[in-house]
Amino acid sequence: MLYYTGKRLLMMVPLIFGITLITFLVIHLAPGGPVEVQTEMSTKVSAQARENLKRLYGLDKPLHEQYIDWIKRFVKFDFGTSFVDGRSVSRKILERIPITLIINVLSILLILSVAIPIGVMSAVKQYSAFDKVSTVFVFIGYSTPSFWLALLLMIFFGVQLGVLPISGFQSIDVSGMNLFERLLNWAKHLVLPVSISAFGGLAGMSRYSRSSMLEVIRQDYIRTARAKGLPERTVVLRHAFRNALMPIVTILGLMVPALIGGSVIFETIFAIPGMGKLFYESTMARDYPTVMGILVIGALLTLIGNLIADISYALVDPRIRVRGKEA
């Protein structure tokens, strides 16, 4: 197992450098730049002033030299300073990333705790009323845009009923609350963002769980277990469910980048000061260091999520470990 994990970690090193190279090229090829964004609203800015800004930001150098300078800072865990406010990019990200991680972790836990039982029950009770209702839920989940659903829920729960806050991560007067009131306030603010973040994943994961479970319960060894007189609960949970987990674990690793990417949408809609909202603001301002820092952190989180999925897959299926060692 250690050999398999070490091999996966080594494979991440060239991958992350490849991601940084592609990302660096793409953001610099985008139309407009930080100097243009900062000076386009002022007609009194001279050409010399624009050149001075480019020199200050290091944008007067060739693109490959800019990338080499960025890599030199990156290996020291330094993402540079923001073009917008001159603050350290690392500090700005560290201030925002806990909120994004909390929302994404809660979303994953909600997806796992709800979608997998629904998928298993739909497979065990195939073509039942429950299976048909869950299928309709899946189609709705796949076809409903998250931003549109977020606006509807904000209007219904926040404006009409007034039971849930519709913006921010906490109330303005949270400093005067005790611990219990503060936790309750945070929970109320997280209900809508976490629900929106998990909605599409609930639909997809329940369908994957159903398909995987249906494939497993049709196998000969499940038929043999039932023929031996084992209780149906034991057959489903002990024999079928563990083997059905393998495709689910793989899909779970692929969900991490989708959730992180979705953070940009719902954090902007709900005005949550997380990494997604910072990414949107930095992209609009062409703040290259901050955009690069956020994308690299997102890539690292994605690779870590895939690594965890691979390790979990190896734990579920010992054949993976054997193949990895032989290779």
N, C-alpha and C positions, 0 to 999 in steps of 0.2 A: 504493500500500500504506500509506503514512503517513497519507493522508486517511482511509482505511478504519479504521485503528487509532485515530486521533484521534477519529473519530466514535463508535466503540465506547466509548472512555474517557469521553467526555462523557455518553453515555447512562447510564453507571454512577453518576453523581453523584445525580440525582434518585431512582434506584432504591435506592441505599443509604439515603437519608433516608426513603424510604417503608418500607423494611424496619425501620429503627430505630423508626419511629412505631408500626407494627403490633406489633412485639416488645414495646415499652414498655407498650402497652395490654394485651396478652395476659398478661404476667407480673404486672401489677398487678391484673388481674381474677381471677387464680387464688385459690382459698380460702386463708385464712391469710396471715400476714405475718411479717416478721422479729421484730417485737415479740412477737407471739403465740407464735412458735416458741421464743423465748428465755425467755419467762416462764410458759409453760403448765405446766412441771414444778414451779413454786414457788407455793405458795398464799399466801405472805407478801408478794408483790409488790403494792403498792398501785396504785390507778388513777392517782395522780399520777406514780408512777414510770414507768408505761407511757406517759403523756403526755410525760414528759421524754425517754424513748427515741425517741418519734415525732418530737419536736422536734429531737433530736440528729441523727437520720437524715434530717431534712427531709421526713418523711412527713405532717406536719401541713398542708402546703401543698396547694392544689388540684392535680389531676393534670396539667393543662396547664402549670402553673408548674414542676412537677417535671421535666417533659419539656424545657422551655425551659432550665432550669438544667443538665440533662444534656447537651443539645446544645451549650451554651456550653463545657462542658468537653471534649466530644467533638471539636470543631473544633480544640482545642488538643492533641489526642491524649492527653487525660487522662480515664480511665474512673472516677475517683473512688477512694474507699477502701472496703475490704470491711467489711460489717456484722459479720462474724464475728471477725476479728482486728485490724481497723484498719490492715491493710497496704494498700499501693498495689495496685489491681487490675491495672494494667499490668505491674507487677513480677511478680505472681503468675502472670499469663498467660505472660510471657516465660520464666519458669522451666519452664513445663510444655509450651509449644507445640513446642519442638524435638523432643521424644519423639514427639508425635502426628504431626508432619510426617515424621519418619524412617519411622515405621511405614506411613503412607499412601503415601509415595513408593515404598517397597519393595513395597508391595502392588500399586501401579499397574504397576511394572516387571515384577513376577511375572505379573500378568494379561496384559500385552502380550506378554511373551516366550513364554507358554505358550498362551494362548487363541487368538491370531491364527493361529499355525501349525496348531493343531488345527482351527480353522474352515476354513482354506484347504484342508487335506488332506481334510476331510470333504466339501467341495464338489467338489473334483477327483475324489475317489473316492466319488461319491454311491452310496448303497445298498450299499456294501461293508461288510465286518465292522467295519472301523475306524469307519465312519460310524455304524453301529448302536451300537457300544460308546460312542462319544462322545455319542450322543443319550441313552443311559441315564444317562451322567454328568451331562448337562444337567438331566434331570428330577430326579435326586438332589440336585444343587446348588440347584435352585429350591425344592425341597420341604423341605430340611433346615434347621431353625432354627439359627442361628449359636451361640446360647448353649448349646443342647443338645449340639451337636457339640463346642464348646469344653470342656464338662464331660467328655464321653467321652474326648477326647484327653488331657485332664489326668489322668484316671484311668489310662489305658493307658500313656502315655509317661512321666508323672511319678511315678505311684504304683506301678504294677505293674512296669514296666521300669526306672524310675529313671534314664532317660537324658537327660531334659530338665527344666529347672526349670518350676514351674507358677505362679510369682508373681513380681512385681517386674520391674524393667528390668535389674538387675545384682545380683550377690551382695553380701553384707554386707562380705566381706573383699576387695573389688575394689581397694581402695587399696594393698594389698600386692602386687599383681600387676604384672608387666611389661606392655609395650604389647601384645605378641602374646597373652598370656594374657587381658588385659582385652578385646581384640577378640573372642577366642573365647568369652569369658563373655557378652558382649553378644549375639553371634550365637546362642548357645544360648537365651538368654532371648527372642529375637525370633522364633524358628522358629514356635512355636505362635500367637502373636498375629498375625503376618503371614500365616500360612496361613489362619487363621480369617477374617481381614479380606478376603483375596483369594478365598476359596472361592466365594462367591456370584457375584462378578464374573467369575471364570473361566468359570463355566457360561454366564452371560449373554453375555459378549463372544464366546465361541466360537460361540454360536448366531447372533449378529448377523453375525459374520465369515462364517459359512457361508452365511447367507441373501444377504448382499451379494455374495459371490463367485459364488453360483449365478446370480444375476440378471445379472452382468456376463459370465460365460463363455457365456451364451446369446445374446449380442449378435452382430450381423452382422459387426462388425469383428474379433471374435475368430475367427469362422469364416473370414474372409478371411485373417487372419494364419496360420491353420493351413493353408489352401489354398496359401499361398505357400511352404510347406515349412519354416517356422520351427520350431526345436526346441520341444517342449512346455514345457520349463522357461522358455524365453524368452517364450512366449505367456502363461504363467500369471503369472510374476513381473513382467515388464516391461509387458505390455499390460493384463492383467486386474487384477492386484493393486492397481496405483495407482488405478484408477477405483473399485475396491471399497473403498478406504480412506475415501472421503468420508463415507458413513454411519457408519463406525467412529469417525472423528474426532468426529463429533457426539455419539455415545453416550459417548465417553470424557469429554467435558466434563460430561455429566450424571452420570457416576460419582463425580465429586469430592464433591458434597454427600452422596451415599450413604455413601461411605467415612468422611467426617468425622462423620456422624451415627452410623455404626456404631462409632466410637471409644468412644462412651459405654458401649456394651455390653461390648466385649471388654476395655477398659481397667479397667472395674469388676470383671469376672470375674477377670482376671489381676493385679489390684492394681497396675497400671502407673500411675505418677504423671504422667499426661499431661493434656491439656486436657479429654478426655472424662470422666475421673474427677473432675476439678475441677468440671466442669459439673454432674455428678450430686450431688456433695457440696453445692455452692452452691444447687442447686435445692431440696434437702431442707431446707437452712437458710434458704430464702427470702432469700438474699443477692443482692438486686436488682442492685447495681453489678457484681458479678462475673458474674452470669448475663447481663446486658446486654453486658458486655465480651466474653464468650466467644461469644455469638450474633453480635455484630457482626463479630468476627474470623472466625468461621465463614462469615458471609455474604460478607465480603471475599474469603476464599479461594475460595469458590464462584464469585463473579463473575470472579475472576482466572482460575480454571480454565476457565470458559466463554469468557473472552476469548482465552485460549491456543487453545482449540478452534476459535473463530471465525477466528483468524489462521491456524491450521494448515489450516482448511478453505479459506481464501482462497488459501493457497499451493498447495494441491492442485488447486483449481479456479479458474483465472484469471477466469472469468466472474463470480465473486462480487465481485472487486475492481472490475470494470467497472461492474456494477450499483450498487455502493456509491458510486462516484464520480458516476454519472449522477443518483442520488437526491439 
